Amino acid sequence: GDSVTQMEGPVTLSEEAFLTINCTYTATGYPSLFWYVQYPGEGLQLLLKATKADDKGSNKGFEATYRKETTSFHLEKGSVQVSDSAVYFCALSPSNFGNEKLTFGTGTRLTIIP
Amino acid sequence: GAGVSQTPSNKVTEKGKYVELRCDPISGHTALYWYRQSLGQGPEFLIYFQGTGAADDSGLPNDRFFAVRPEGSVSTLKIQRTERGDSAVYLCASSFNRGGNSPLHFGNGTRLTVT
């Protein structure tokens, strides 16, 4: 079945450092790929998405590119801020249309220190 | 506007008891989803409603779990004969429709502890 493997955490970085959180997936067909973020005390929220190969999702300075050849969707940010401290989840949806039945990775806890 | 509301936020129950978890989706959202998140894991899909009907319940772990959405809005997840392994955070999400351009909006979850 479908699966998502996410970089083990926790990750601790200094403010303004470069961030990469690795995500690889296994799926049949053409999944859509997502990054969700959970800030302290809040619900999961969509950070960015990509629905087809070579698409780049971006939001709030974060980027991720859908790489079908390496089955990857790594999350990057050039200069992190303290406010980026959160848990990040990579996820896939088994079609390029629906949202249902997301498969999530285990999450990566990111802490940014000033 | 109001987001997805889940009640209670915390529930402690004894093994063998029955529990109900409630989800109030965002008004006008036709799609509603339940996920379960165990400690240290990502959310796992349980069931998906489109309107009043369960379009996909393949994630429900066994027949002790059941969910309803009788009027196409509020949903209740029901767990019979609870077991310690049912302890987790139960997440509800809604979206305007099932389309890929309609993002999921998650509630803060109900933390269920079975003692």
Interface residues (C-beta under 8 A of the other chain):
Chain A: V4 Q6 S32 G41 E42 G43 L44 Q45 L46 K49 T51 F89 A91 S93 S95 N96 F97 G98 N99 E100 K101 L102 T103 F104 G105 T106 G107
Chain B: G3 V4 A31 Y33 Y35 G40 Q41 G42 P43 E44 F45 Y48 A55 D56 S58 G59 L91 A93 S95 R98 G99 G100 S102 P103 L104 H105 F106 G107 N108 G109
